[in-house]
Amino acid sequence: MILEFQNVSGIGRGFCLKNISFQIPKGYLVGLAGKNGAGKTTLLHYIADGKKQYTGSIRFKGKELHDSHTLYRNQIAFVADEVSFFKKYSARQNAKLLAPFYMEWDWDIFLRATQEMEVFSGEKRKLDTPLANLSRGEYLCFQMAFAIAHHTRLYLLDEVTSGMDPVFRKEFFRLVSRILMPGDASVLMTTHIKEEMEEKMDYIGILEEGRLISFGEALDMFCEGKQDSSANLKP
């Protein structure tokens, strides 16, 4: 398992989580759904933040996450509107400034990832445009390219497809498919788009007022109406 939650409870940004348990194996796309205030973003922050702000256990690749957070920081990426890079600098400049902090940074992978995205289209001009001048979609795709370049193993995506037009969203999920194809990384993303849950996700968790009320295979939940109340994934 790449990620395991066991009886995780706590408060963050005004939202509380209550006794959350689930598991994610490698190579899967997992969606978290729920109304605003259900605790989706709080759950992602529990994983991404350097300080432990909860009770219970979060394990990454079999080890307690916050006992080895410095070691695993390079392998976890949080992609969201709120993530701060150096907005006055370009994508290329940000990469050059931050690459030394990542043990497995690969410049060629970064350039190839940006070129594969239609948002950049391999244009030098876009790579050298200040991040502040990029559209929301372009900024999120820069974050994805940056994460790919340091060999991320767990991608945390917070409502990244919200507001994307259908064409852009289609291209984005093609990128996610390429990330998952080798089988050594997983994606955990929050969404409120029903079509994404039905058509894109391998597993889905439903949060309601801080509780995980269901967790199971998307095919079972949508096609057969079944829900895994035990909140455990089958590897």
ChimeraX attribute file (.defattr): number of C-alpha atoms within 10 A of each C-alpha:
attribute: neighborCount
match mode: 1-to-1
recipient: residues
	/A:1	16
	/A:2	19
	/A:3	21
	/A:4	23
	/A:5	21
	/A:6	15
	/A:7	16
	/A:8	19
	/A:9	21
	/A:10	19
	/A:11	17
	/A:12	15
	/A:13	10
	/A:14	8
	/A:15	17
	/A:16	20
	/A:17	23
	/A:18	17
	/A:19	16
	/A:20	22
	/A:21	20
	/A:22	20
	/A:23	18
	/A:24	22
	/A:25	19
	/A:26	19
	/A:27	21
	/A:28	21
	/A:29	22
	/A:30	25
	/A:31	24
	/A:32	26
	/A:33	23
	/A:34	18
	/A:35	13
	/A:36	13
	/A:37	16
	/A:38	20
	/A:39	27
	/A:40	29
	/A:41	21
	/A:42	20
	/A:43	25
	/A:44	19
	/A:45	19
	/A:46	21
	/A:47	25
	/A:48	21
	/A:49	13
	/A:50	15
	/A:51	12
	/A:52	17
	/A:53	16
	/A:54	18
	/A:55	14
	/A:56	14
	/A:57	19
	/A:58	25
	/A:59	19
	/A:60	23
	/A:61	15
	/A:62	11
	/A:63	16
	/A:64	14
	/A:65	23
	/A:66	22
	/A:67	14
	/A:68	13
	/A:69	20
	/A:70	11
	/A:71	11
	/A:72	18
	/A:73	19
	/A:74	19
	/A:75	21
	/A:76	21
	/A:77	23
	/A:78	23
	/A:79	23
	/A:80	19
	/A:81	15
	/A:82	8
	/A:83	10
	/A:84	9
	/A:85	16
	/A:86	14
	/A:87	15
	/A:88	13
	/A:89	17
	/A:90	21
	/A:91	26
	/A:92	20
	/A:93	17
	/A:94	19
	/A:95	20
	/A:96	11
	/A:97	12
	/A:98	13
	/A:99	17
	/A:100	10
	/A:101	11
	/A:102	14
	/A:103	13
	/A:104	14
	/A:105	21
	/A:106	15
	/A:107	16
	/A:108	9
	/A:109	16
	/A:110	22
	/A:111	17
	/A:112	14
	/A:113	21
	/A:114	26
	/A:115	17
	/A:116	15
	/A:117	20
	/A:118	14
	/A:119	21
	/A:120	17
	/A:121	13
	/A:122	16
	/A:123	12
	/A:124	11
	/A:125	11
	/A:126	19
	/A:127	20
	/A:128	14
	/A:129	17
	/A:130	18
	/A:131	23
	/A:132	14
	/A:133	14
	/A:134	17
	/A:135	11
	/A:136	16
	/A:137	20
	/A:138	18
	/A:139	22
	/A:140	21
	/A:141	22
	/A:142	25
	/A:143	22
	/A:144	26
	/A:145	23
	/A:146	28
	/A:147	23
	/A:148	22
	/A:149	23
	/A:150	22
	/A:151	21
	/A:152	24
	/A:153	25
	/A:154	26
	/A:155	24
	/A:156	24
	/A:157	23
	/A:158	21
	/A:159	19
	/A:160	20
	/A:161	23
	/A:162	13
	/A:163	11
	/A:164	13
	/A:165	10
	/A:166	10
	/A:167	8
	/A:168	16
	/A:169	17
	/A:170	13
	/A:171	15
	/A:172	21
	/A:173	14
	/A:174	12
	/A:175	18
	/A:176	17
	/A:177	16
	/A:178	10
	/A:179	23
	/A:180	17
	/A:181	13
	/A:182	10
	/A:183	13
	/A:184	16
	/A:185	21
	/A:186	26
	/A:187	23
	/A:188	22
	/A:189	24
	/A:190	25
	/A:191	21
	/A:192	16
	/A:193	12
	/A:194	10
	/A:195	10
	/A:196	14
	/A:197	23
	/A:198	16
	/A:199	11
	/A:200	16
	/A:201	20
	/A:202	17
	/A:203	22
	/A:204	28
	/A:205	25
	/A:206	21
	/A:207	22
	/A:208	18
	/A:209	17
	/A:210	23
	/A:211	17
	/A:212	25
	/A:213	16
	/A:214	19
	/A:215	26
	/A:216	23
	/A:217	19
	/A:218	23
	/A:219	17
	/A:220	15
	/A:221	19
	/A:222	14
	/A:223	9
	/A:224	9
	/A:225	9
	/A:226	15
	/A:227	19
	/A:228	16
	/A:229	11
	/A:230	13
	/A:231	20
	/A:232	17
	/A:233	16
	/A:234	10
	/A:235	8
